[in-house]
């Protein structure tokens, strides 16, 4: 008997979740408003960006075809996915408030549909947008960012920046091992005033290698330090050895020295995971930056559901005076959420906060806010 009732309950739930005409209506409203807002805001962003950079494009003789296809065709998806949760929120607030003002929400609830059931098409739309943006961010946008950054490198940045010379480069290459290079020249794959320091677990210097010139050997795939000397520290006794050339087995390549902070945005999901594994092997201080990026790609997609629930809960009530107050409160919540995410990222990057916690604490907090607003929303 219990088994029969269980199957009956399951069939009832499945039947209740079948897509109905009203669901198609809400999905059409949701996605239509979302893509309309997306196109509108992206158009404004492109116009302002072009107005700001047109002088540089003309000065560097950037081809029109490259501006359109290499830069803006790759700038648009990057900008769209970056602010997708905010666009979703604005769309939900706007069209749901219009439905409430036109008493459509009241008519839907009076027809026998519960408020929870009315959320079903909203979350189906959110699921589509979340999966779409996640796939773009992890598998499409990285290639687009690479093409866009190559264009900026060639036609937009200052000539001194485009040379690719890196100065005062300091990086952890293994646990307790740090490499320093005063200048790195990508054309010759060589560096000036190179040093390699090894510390013990208590932070005391054990040895230091110094060389006026270091060069990448493409044959053996290692760095060669020329006219080097090594200082080994044994308590109060030091020993110094010198030589013409020594090869170093660093887990760093010329590409790593030339990488900029924006490089993380050019990695696909699998490339990012592989690079994180390499940084863990090195014990690099840069590990947090890439861990934060990995968690951000998941948390941004999940934020679509949170902001959707907040948007519906705030805007489903018909209030006197129009939708201005609802939009104002909603925007304040969404911008505070984005600000909180940025603060959490910086706390993780500069402090000891775990990247996983840093990127998901805002989602957890605003999930409680969303559930609270849902509970007090008029049913």
C-alpha positions in Angstrom: 0.0 0.0 0.0 2.8 2.4 0.9 4.7 1.5 -2.3 1.5 2.2 -4.3 1.1 5.6 -2.6 4.7 6.4 -3.2 4.5 5.7 -6.9 1.3 7.7 -7.1 3.0 10.6 -5.5 5.9 10.4 -7.9 3.6 10.3 -10.9 1.7 13.3 -9.5 4.9 15.3 -9.1 6.0 14.4 -12.6 2.7 15.4 -14.0 2.7 18.6 -12.1 6.1 19.5 -13.5 5.1 19.0 -17.1 5.6 22.1 -19.2 2.3 23.9 -19.6 1.2 26.9 -21.7 1.8 29.3 -18.8 5.3 27.9 -18.4 6.1 28.6 -22.0 4.7 32.1 -21.5 7.0 32.8 -18.5 10.0 31.1 -20.2 9.5 33.2 -23.3 9.2 36.4 -21.2 12.3 35.5 -19.2 14.6 34.6 -22.0 13.3 37.3 -24.3 13.8 40.0 -21.7 17.2 38.6 -20.8 18.6 38.6 -24.3 17.0 42.0 -25.1 18.7 43.5 -22.0 21.9 41.7 -23.0 21.9 43.1 -26.5 21.0 46.6 -25.2 23.7 46.8 -22.6 26.3 45.2 -24.8 25.6 47.7 -27.5 26.2 50.5 -25.1 29.4 48.9 -23.8 30.7 48.4 -27.3 30.0 52.0 -28.3 31.7 53.4 -25.2 34.7 51.0 -25.6 35.1 51.9 -29.3 34.9 55.7 -28.5 37.6 55.2 -25.9 40.0 53.2 -28.1 39.4 54.5 -31.6 42.5 56.8 -31.4 44.7 53.9 -30.5 43.2 51.7 -33.3 43.9 54.4 -35.9 47.4 55.3 -34.5 48.4 51.6 -34.7 46.7 51.0 -38.1 44.4 48.3 -36.8 42.5 46.7 -39.8 38.7 47.1 -39.7 38.3 43.3 -40.1 40.6 42.6 -37.1 38.7 45.2 -35.0 35.4 43.6 -35.7 36.2 39.9 -35.8 39.3 39.6 -33.6 38.4 42.1 -30.9 34.7 42.9 -30.7 33.4 39.4 -31.6 35.5 38.1 -28.7 34.9 41.1 -26.4 31.1 40.7 -26.5 30.9 37.1 -25.2 33.5 37.8 -22.5 31.5 40.9 -21.3 28.2 39.0 -21.5 29.3 36.1 -19.4 31.0 38.3 -16.9 27.8 40.1 -16.0 25.3 37.3 -16.9 23.9 37.0 -13.3 23.3 40.7 -13.1 21.5 40.7 -16.5 19.4 37.8 -15.3 18.4 39.7 -12.2 17.5 42.8 -14.1 15.4 40.8 -16.5 13.5 38.9 -13.8 12.8 42.1 -11.9 11.6 43.9 -15.0 9.2 41.4 -16.6 7.9 39.9 -13.3 7.1 43.4 -12.0 5.2 44.1 -15.3 3.3 40.9 -14.8 2.4 41.9 -11.3 1.2 45.3 -12.3 -0.9 43.8 -15.0 -2.4 41.4 -12.3 -1.0 38.4 -14.3 0.6 37.0 -11.2 -2.7 37.1 -9.3 -4.5 35.4 -12.2 -1.8 32.6 -12.2 -2.1 32.0 -8.5 -5.9 32.2 -8.5 -6.0 29.5 -11.2 -4.8 27.0 -8.6 -1.0 27.1 -9.3 1.1 27.5 -6.2 3.8 30.1 -5.9 6.4 27.3 -5.7 5.1 25.7 -8.9 5.1 29.1 -10.6 8.9 29.2 -9.9 9.4 26.1 -12.1 9.6 27.9 -15.5 11.9 30.6 -13.8 14.3 27.9 -12.7 14.2 26.1 -16.0 15.2 29.4 -17.7 17.9 29.9 -15.1 19.2 26.4 -15.6 19.5 27.1 -19.4 21.4 30.3 -18.8 23.6 28.9 -16.1 24.7 25.9 -18.1 25.1 28.0 -21.2 27.3 30.6 -19.4 29.3 27.8 -17.7 30.1 26.1 -21.0 31.0 29.4 -22.6 33.2 30.5 -19.7 35.1 27.2 -19.5 35.4 26.1 -23.1 34.7 29.0 -25.5 35.6 32.3 -23.8 39.2 31.2 -23.0 40.0 31.0 -26.7 38.1 34.2 -27.4 40.1 35.9 -24.6 43.4 34.7 -26.2 42.5 36.2 -29.6 41.3 39.4 -28.0 44.4 39.8 -25.9 46.6 39.2 -28.9 44.8 41.9 -30.7 45.2 44.3 -27.8 48.9 43.4 -27.6 49.4 44.3 -31.2 47.1 47.2 -31.8 46.1 48.8 -28.5 48.8 48.7 -25.9 51.6 51.2 -25.6 54.7 50.2 -27.6 56.7 49.8 -24.4 54.1 47.4 -23.1 54.0 45.4 -26.3 57.7 44.6 -26.2 56.9 42.0 -23.6 59.9 42.8 -21.4 59.3 41.7 -17.8 61.0 43.4 -14.9 61.6 42.4 -11.3 60.0 39.0 -11.7 59.8 37.0 -8.5 58.2 33.6 -8.2 58.1 30.5 -6.1 59.2 27.6 -8.3 59.2 24.8 -5.7 58.4 24.6 -2.0 60.8 27.0 -0.2 62.6 27.8 -3.5 62.2 31.2 -5.1 63.5 32.5 -8.4 64.2 36.2 -9.2 65.0 37.9 -12.5 65.6 41.6 -12.8 64.8 41.7 -16.5 63.4 39.0 -18.9 63.6 39.4 -22.7 61.2 37.2 -24.5 62.8 37.7 -28.0 66.1 36.0 -26.8 64.4 34.0 -24.0 67.1 35.3 -21.7 67.2 37.1 -18.4 69.5 39.5 -16.5 70.6 39.3 -12.9 69.1 35.9 -12.0 69.0 34.5 -8.5 67.6 31.2 -7.0 67.1 31.0 -3.3 66.4 27.9 -1.2 65.1 28.2 2.4 64.5 25.6 5.1 61.0 25.0 6.7 61.8 27.6 9.4 62.5 30.3 6.8 66.3 30.5 7.0 68.3 30.8 3.8 70.2 27.6 3.0 71.7 28.4 -0.4 71.6 31.1 -3.1 72.6 30.9 -6.7 73.4 34.1 -8.6 74.1 34.7 -12.2 74.3 37.9 -14.3 72.7 36.1 -17.2 70.3 33.1 -17.6 69.1 31.7 -20.9 66.5 29.1 -21.9 68.2 26.1 -23.7 65.7 24.9 -26.3 67.5 21.6 -26.7 67.5 20.3 -23.2 64.4 22.4 -22.1 66.2 23.9 -19.1 67.5 27.3 -17.9 71.3 27.8 -18.2 72.9 30.2 -15.7 76.2 31.7 -16.9 79.2 32.9 -14.8 77.4 31.8 -11.7 78.4 31.5 -8.1 76.6 29.5 -5.4 76.7 30.4 -1.7 75.8 27.5 0.6 75.1 28.4 4.2 75.9 25.9 6.9 75.2 27.5 10.2 77.9 30.2 10.7 80.0 28.7 7.9 79.5 29.6 4.3 81.0 28.0 1.2 81.1 29.6 -2.3 81.5 27.7 -5.6 81.8 29.3 -9.0 81.5 28.1 -12.6 81.0 29.1 -16.2 77.6 27.4 -16.7 75.1 25.4 -14.8 71.7 24.0 -15.8 68.7 24.4 -13.5 65.8 22.1 -13.4 63.1 24.7 -12.8 59.4 23.9 -13.4 59.2 27.3 -15.2 59.3 27.9 -18.9 59.6 31.1 -20.9 55.8 31.2 -21.3 55.4 31.3 -17.6 57.7 34.3 -17.3 55.8 36.1 -20.0 52.4 35.4 -18.5 50.3 38.3 -17.3 47.5 38.3 -14.6 44.8 38.1 -17.3 46.4 34.9 -18.6 44.1 32.9 -16.3 41.1 33.9 -18.4 42.6 32.2 -21.5 42.6 28.7 -19.9 39.9 26.2 -20.5 38.6 24.2 -17.6 41.0 21.3 -18.1 43.9 23.6 -18.8 43.2 25.4 -15.5 43.1 22.2 -13.6 46.4 21.0 -15.1 48.0 24.4 -14.3 46.7 24.3 -10.7 48.3 20.9 -10.3 51.6 22.3 -11.5 51.4 25.2 -9.1 50.7 22.8 -6.2 53.8 20.9 -7.2 55.8 24.2 -7.2 54.3 25.4 -4.0 53.7 28.7 -5.8 52.1 31.7 -4.1 50.1 32.2 -7.3 48.0 29.1 -6.6 45.3 31.1 -4.9 44.7 33.3 -7.9 43.9 30.2 -10.1 41.9 28.5 -7.4 39.8 31.6 -7.1 39.2 31.7 -10.8 38.2 28.0 -10.8 35.7 28.5 -8.0 34.4 31.8 -9.6 33.4 29.9 -12.8 31.2 27.6 -10.7 29.8 30.2 -8.3 28.9 32.7 -11.0 26.7 30.1 -12.7 25.1 29.2 -9.4 24.5 32.9 -8.7 22.0 32.9 -11.5 19.6 30.7 -9.4 20.0 32.9 -6.3 19.4 36.2 -8.1 16.4 34.7 -9.9 14.8 33.7 -6.6 15.5 37.1 -5.1 14.1 38.8 -8.2 10.9 36.8 -8.3 10.3 37.2 -4.6 10.8 41.0 -4.7 8.8 41.7 -7.8 5.8 39.4 -7.7 3.8 41.7 -5.5 1.7 44.4 -7.0 2.5 47.6 -5.2 1.2 51.2 -5.6 3.5 53.5 -7.3 5.0 51.2 -10.0 8.1 49.0 -10.1 10.6 51.7 -9.2 11.0 50.6 -5.5 11.3 46.9 -6.4 14.0 47.6 -9.0 15.8 49.9 -6.6 15.9 47.3 -3.8 16.7 44.5 -6.2 19.6 46.4 -7.7 21.0 47.3 -4.2 20.9 43.6 -3.3 22.6 42.5 -6.6 25.3 45.1 -6.5 26.0 44.3 -2.8 26.3 40.7 -3.8 28.8 41.5 -6.5 30.7 43.7 -4.1 30.7 41.0 -1.5 32.2 38.5 -4.0 35.0 40.9 -4.8 35.8 41.5 -1.1 35.8 37.7 -0.5 38.2 37.2 -3.4 40.6 39.7 -2.1 40.4 38.3 1.4 41.4 34.9 0.0 44.1 36.3 -2.3 45.7 38.5 0.3 44.8 36.6 3.4 44.4 33.0 4.6 40.8 32.5 3.6 40.3 29.3 1.5 39.3 30.1 -2.1 36.5 27.6 -1.9 35.0 29.3 1.2 35.7 32.8 -0.2 33.7 32.3 -3.4 30.9 30.3 -1.8 30.3 32.2 1.4 28.5 35.0 -0.6 26.4 32.4 -2.4 25.5 30.8 0.9 24.6 34.0 2.6 22.5 35.3 -0.3 20.8 31.9 -0.6 19.5 32.5 3.0 18.4 36.0 1.9 16.7 34.6 -1.1 14.9 31.9 0.9 13.8 34.5 3.5 12.4 36.8 0.7 10.6 33.8 -0.8 9.0 33.0 2.5 7.7 36.5 3.1 6.7 37.0 -0.6 2.9 37.1 -0.9 1.5 33.8 -2.0 
